[in-house]
Amino acid sequence: MHQGKLVFSQVMTYLPLTTFRRCVAAHRGEHKVKDFSCLDQFFAMAFAQLTYRESLRDIEVNLRAQSHRLYHMGFRCATISRNTLANANATRPWQIYADLAQHLIAMARPLYASEPFGVDLDATVYAFDATTIDLCLSVYPWAPFRSAKAAVKLHTLLDLRGSIPSFIHITDGKTHEVNILDDLVIEPGAYYLMDRGYLDFARLYNLHATGAFFVTRAKSNTKFKRRYSHPVDRATSNVICDQTGVLPLFYTSKHYPASLRRVVVKGDAGERIIFLTNNFALKPEMIAALYKQRWQVELFFKWIKQHLRIKTFLGTSENAVKTQIWIAVCTYVLIAIVKKRLHLPHSLYEILQILSLTMFETTPINQLLTPSAGNLNDENQQKQMSLL
């Protein structure tokens, strides 16, 4: 007899169903659909993400083995077929899950608004970067990258408070990262951390004109004309110089006519690292510390590739690939919401590892992830007594 909610069902209770149905209706996701709804599709793909399923057959075998529990997991279809799931991934608009991800992000960001991120700064700080997911050109011809390789790029604007992605854009491998700056909705007063691949002075001036701040690195051939030098403490810090100046070349000065700040620091290996920013109020040590936090977006890419199923795709069409990536993002943000709502002390990695083995248990999640020390001692004592 069924008693209590399954762990999978407990996680999915944090999914806003009204918002989900609104997204489905906006893109006509269930037009001429009889049995396998978009919610069933999302549950099946989220189950694959949470339990590390590697293929459509893998999903089918595992869910059919638990067919008597499908209703209690939230499914309304009688059985799961890999052909039906593959057809749903290939034909139903991926924009449904992209819109759902944006709504989940809007729910998660206020929960992490007070999270520290390594720098004492009362402002919103974003790290912007892209990662490449390699594909086979013969299987994915719609995603050209090189002459013998295909790829998709995941462009991400990461809010460093809680490592929540606030903007995600998926393109083919040939799209240059700097072009995606045109698609960002700039937030005045926020800080944007970018590497040298985004050194486009016309786009950086747009950030400056909007009232936002940027911190990036200069290229080796970047020309800079010093106007003022500010005093720095070389004895107790790694700062070599802090300068205010302009761009002397004709076209760069047209693209960025305002003043720039140039901060040069000494790296751990003794190399000179040159930062460019339009913020003149922060200390030069803070500029270097801010840029160092950009590494969190690299850790996010590494984490999501290792712990979510986006390196092995469950379809070959563009719609299927984007559907899987967006559902992976939805799953990541949903677990982040569960972590905050239940006040769980574990990291997202630990939560996913534990959930992957307990999807069909009926223990409440907060008890599953936070066992009391008294219970552990009692269990140890019982085991010791049974051995005597």
C-alpha positions in Angstrom: 0.0 0.0 0.0 1.3 3.4 -0.9 2.2 5.6 2.1 3.6 9.1 1.8 4.9 11.0 -1.2 7.8 9.7 -3.2 11.0 11.8 -3.1 10.6 12.6 -6.8 7.1 13.8 -6.2 8.2 15.9 -3.3 10.8 17.7 -5.5 8.2 18.3 -8.2 5.8 20.0 -5.7 8.0 23.0 -6.0 7.3 23.3 -9.7 4.8 26.1 -10.4 2.2 24.1 -12.4 0.1 27.2 -13.2 3.1 28.8 -14.8 4.0 25.6 -16.6 0.6 25.3 -18.1 0.7 28.9 -19.2 4.0 28.3 -21.0 2.6 25.2 -22.7 -0.5 27.1 -23.8 1.6 30.1 -25.1 3.5 27.8 -27.5 0.7 25.3 -28.2 2.8 22.5 -26.9 -0.1 20.0 -26.5 -1.7 20.7 -29.9 -3.2 17.3 -31.1 -1.6 15.5 -28.1 -3.7 12.6 -26.7 -1.9 10.9 -23.9 1.7 12.0 -23.3 1.4 15.6 -22.1 4.2 18.2 -21.8 4.2 17.7 -18.1 4.8 13.9 -18.5 7.6 14.8 -20.9 9.2 17.2 -18.4 8.9 14.6 -15.6 10.6 12.0 -17.7 13.4 14.2 -18.7 13.8 15.6 -15.2 13.9 12.0 -13.9 16.7 11.3 -16.4 18.6 14.4 -15.1 18.2 13.5 -11.4 19.1 9.8 -11.7 21.8 10.1 -14.4 20.1 8.1 -17.2 22.2 7.9 -20.3 19.7 7.0 -23.1 16.1 6.9 -24.0 16.1 3.1 -23.5 17.6 3.6 -20.1 14.7 6.0 -19.2 12.1 3.6 -20.6 13.5 0.5 -18.7 13.7 2.3 -15.4 10.3 3.9 -15.5 8.5 0.8 -16.8 10.1 -1.2 -13.9 8.3 1.3 -11.6 5.1 1.5 -13.6 2.9 0.9 -10.5 4.4 4.1 -9.1 4.1 6.4 -12.1 0.9 7.9 -10.9 2.4 8.7 -7.5 5.4 10.3 -9.3 3.0 12.7 -11.1 2.7 11.0 -14.5 -0.7 10.8 -16.0 0.2 8.4 -18.8 -0.1 4.7 -18.3 3.4 3.8 -19.5 6.6 5.4 -20.9 7.8 4.6 -24.4 11.1 5.8 -25.7 9.6 6.4 -29.2 6.9 8.7 -27.7 9.5 10.5 -25.6 11.9 10.9 -28.6 9.0 12.3 -30.8 8.0 14.7 -28.0 11.6 16.0 -27.7 11.9 16.5 -31.4 8.6 18.2 -32.1 7.4 20.1 -29.1 8.8 23.6 -28.9 11.8 24.0 -26.7 10.7 27.5 -26.0 8.2 26.0 -23.4 11.1 25.0 -21.2 13.1 28.1 -21.9 10.2 30.2 -20.6 9.8 27.9 -17.6 13.5 28.2 -16.8 13.2 32.0 -16.7 10.2 31.8 -14.3 12.1 29.4 -12.0 15.2 31.8 -12.1 12.9 34.7 -11.1 11.8 32.6 -8.2 15.3 31.5 -7.1 17.2 34.8 -7.3 15.3 36.5 -4.4 16.1 33.4 -2.3 19.8 33.9 -2.8 19.8 37.8 -2.8 21.7 37.9 0.5 24.2 35.2 -0.3 27.9 36.2 0.1 30.1 35.6 -2.9 33.6 36.4 -1.7 33.7 40.2 -2.1 32.2 42.7 0.3 30.2 44.7 -2.3 26.6 45.9 -1.9 25.7 45.5 -5.6 24.6 42.9 -8.1 27.6 41.2 -9.8 27.3 39.1 -12.9 29.9 36.9 -14.7 29.4 36.5 -18.4 31.0 33.7 -20.4 30.2 30.9 -22.8 31.1 27.2 -22.9 31.3 24.9 -25.9 29.7 21.4 -26.1 31.3 19.4 -28.8 29.1 17.3 -31.2 29.6 15.1 -34.2 29.1 17.0 -37.4 27.6 14.1 -39.3 24.9 13.6 -36.6 24.3 17.3 -35.8 24.8 19.1 -39.2 22.6 22.1 -37.9 25.3 23.1 -35.4 28.5 23.9 -37.5 31.7 24.7 -35.6 34.8 23.7 -37.5 35.4 21.8 -40.8 35.1 18.4 -39.1 33.3 19.2 -35.9 29.9 20.5 -34.7 29.2 22.2 -31.4 26.6 24.2 -29.5 27.6 27.2 -27.3 25.9 27.9 -23.9 26.1 31.6 -23.2 25.4 32.3 -19.6 25.1 35.4 -17.4 25.7 34.1 -13.9 24.5 36.0 -10.8 27.4 35.4 -8.4 25.0 35.5 -5.4 24.0 31.8 -5.3 25.4 31.0 -8.8 22.0 31.3 -10.4 22.0 31.9 -14.2 20.0 34.9 -15.0 20.4 34.8 -18.8 21.1 31.7 -21.0 21.3 31.7 -24.8 22.1 28.6 -26.9 23.7 29.0 -30.3 25.8 27.0 -32.8 29.5 26.8 -32.3 30.3 29.5 -34.9 28.6 32.3 -33.1 31.1 34.6 -31.5 30.6 35.2 -27.8 30.8 39.0 -28.0 27.7 39.2 -30.3 25.5 37.9 -27.4 26.2 41.1 -25.5 23.6 42.8 -27.8 20.9 40.4 -26.4 21.5 41.3 -22.7 19.1 43.5 -20.8 21.6 45.7 -19.0 20.9 46.4 -15.3 22.0 49.9 -14.2 24.4 49.9 -11.3 25.3 46.2 -11.7 28.8 44.9 -12.3 29.6 42.7 -15.4 32.8 40.6 -15.3 34.1 39.4 -18.6 37.3 37.9 -20.0 39.3 39.3 -23.0 37.0 37.6 -25.5 34.4 40.3 -24.9 36.8 43.2 -25.4 34.6 45.1 -27.9 34.8 48.8 -27.0 31.5 49.8 -28.8 29.6 47.2 -26.8 31.4 48.2 -23.6 30.5 51.8 -24.2 26.8 50.7 -24.4 27.2 49.2 -20.9 28.8 52.4 -19.7 26.0 54.5 -21.2 23.4 52.4 -19.5 24.9 53.1 -16.1 26.4 49.6 -15.5 30.0 48.8 -14.6 32.3 46.3 -16.3 35.6 44.8 -15.4 37.6 43.0 -18.1 41.1 42.2 -19.1 43.1 44.1 -21.8 44.6 42.3 -24.7 48.4 42.4 -25.3 47.9 44.9 -28.2 45.4 47.2 -26.5 46.6 50.8 -26.7 46.0 53.0 -23.7 47.0 56.7 -23.2 47.5 57.7 -19.6 46.1 61.0 -18.3 46.4 60.6 -14.6 48.2 58.2 -12.2 46.7 57.5 -8.8 48.9 56.6 -5.8 49.1 52.9 -4.9 50.7 51.0 -2.1 53.1 48.6 -3.7 54.6 47.4 -0.4 51.5 45.8 1.0 49.6 44.9 -2.2 50.1 43.4 -5.6 48.9 46.6 -7.4 51.6 48.0 -9.7 49.7 51.0 -11.0 46.2 52.6 -11.1 45.7 55.0 -14.1 43.0 57.0 -15.8 43.2 57.5 -19.5 41.7 57.3 -22.9 42.0 55.1 -26.0 44.3 56.8 -28.5 43.6 55.0 -31.7 41.1 56.5 -34.1 38.4 53.8 -34.3 38.7 52.7 -30.6 38.3 56.3 -29.5 35.2 56.7 -31.7 33.7 53.5 -30.2 34.6 54.4 -26.6 35.0 58.2 -26.3 34.9 58.3 -22.5 37.7 57.8 -20.0 38.8 54.4 -18.9 40.5 53.1 -15.8 43.6 50.8 -16.1 44.7 48.7 -13.1 47.8 46.6 -13.3 48.5 44.0 -10.7 51.1 41.3 -10.2 49.8 37.7 -10.5 50.8 34.8 -8.3 53.4 33.7 -10.8 54.8 37.3 -11.1 53.1 38.1 -14.4 51.4 41.5 -15.1 47.6 41.4 -15.3 45.9 44.4 -16.8 42.3 45.2 -16.0 40.1 47.8 -17.7 37.0 49.2 -16.0 34.7 52.2 -16.1 34.4 52.3 -12.3 36.6 54.9 -10.7 35.3 54.6 -7.1 36.5 51.2 -6.0 39.9 50.5 -4.7 42.3 48.8 -7.2 42.5 45.8 -4.9 38.7 45.5 -5.2 38.9 45.6 -9.0 41.3 42.6 -9.0 39.2 40.8 -6.4 36.1 41.3 -8.4 37.6 39.9 -11.6 38.9 36.9 -9.6 35.2 36.0 -8.8 34.6 35.6 -12.6 36.0 32.1 -12.1 32.7 31.1 -10.6 31.1 30.9 -14.0 33.8 28.5 -15.1 33.0 26.4 -12.1 29.3 26.5 -13.0 30.0 25.2 -16.5 32.2 22.5 -15.1 29.6 21.5 -12.5 26.7 21.4 -14.9 28.6 19.3 -17.5 29.6 16.8 -14.8 26.4 16.5 -12.9 23.6 17.1 -15.4 23.0 15.2 -18.6 24.0 17.7 -21.3 27.1 16.0 -22.8 25.1 12.9 -23.9 22.0 14.0 -25.8 18.8 12.0 -26.1 18.1 13.3 -29.7 19.8 14.6 -32.7 17.5 17.5 -33.9 18.1 21.1 -32.8 14.8 21.1 -30.9 15.6 17.9 -29.0 19.1 19.2 -28.0 17.7 22.6 -26.8 14.8 20.9 -25.0 17.3 18.7 -23.0 19.5 21.7 -22.1 16.7 23.8 -21.0 15.1 21.0 -18.9 18.6 20.5 -17.3 18.7 24.2 -16.4 15.1 23.9 -15.0 16.2 20.9 -12.9 19.3 22.8 -11.6 17.3 25.8 -10.6 14.5 23.7 -9.1 17.0 21.9 -6.8 18.4 25.3 -5.8 14.9 26.4 -4.9 14.3 23.2 -2.8 17.6 23.8 -1.0 16.6 27.3 0.1 12.9 26.5 0.8 13.8 23.6 3.1 16.9 25.3 4.6 19.2 22.4 3.6 22.8 22.9 4.6 24.1 20.6 1.9 25.7 21.7 -1.4 23.8 21.2 -4.6 26.3 18.4 -5.5 25.5 16.5 -2.3 21.8 17.0 -2.7 21.8 15.6 -6.3 24.0 12.6 -5.2 21.6 11.7 -2.5 18.4 12.3 -4.5 19.8 10.2 -7.4 19.6 7.1 -5.1 16.3 7.8 -3.3 13.8 8.8 -6.0 11.4 6.0 -5.1 11.6 6.4 -1.3 8.9 8.0 0.8 11.0 9.7 3.4 10.5 13.5 3.6 13.4 15.3 1.9 14.4 17.3 4.9 14.7 14.1 7.0 16.4 12.4 4.2 19.1 15.0 3.8 19.4 16.1 7.5 19.5 12.9 9.7 19.7 13.7 13.4 22.7 12.7 15.3 20.6 10.9 17.9 19.2 8.5 15.2 22.7 7.8 14.0 23.9 6.9 17.5 20.8 4.7 18.1 21.5 2.8 14.9 25.1 2.3 15.8 24.2 1.0 19.2 21.6 -1.4 17.8 24.2 -2.7 15.3 26.7 -3.2 18.0 24.3 -5.0 20.3 23.2 -7.4 17.5 26.8 -8.4 17.0 27.3 -9.5 20.6 
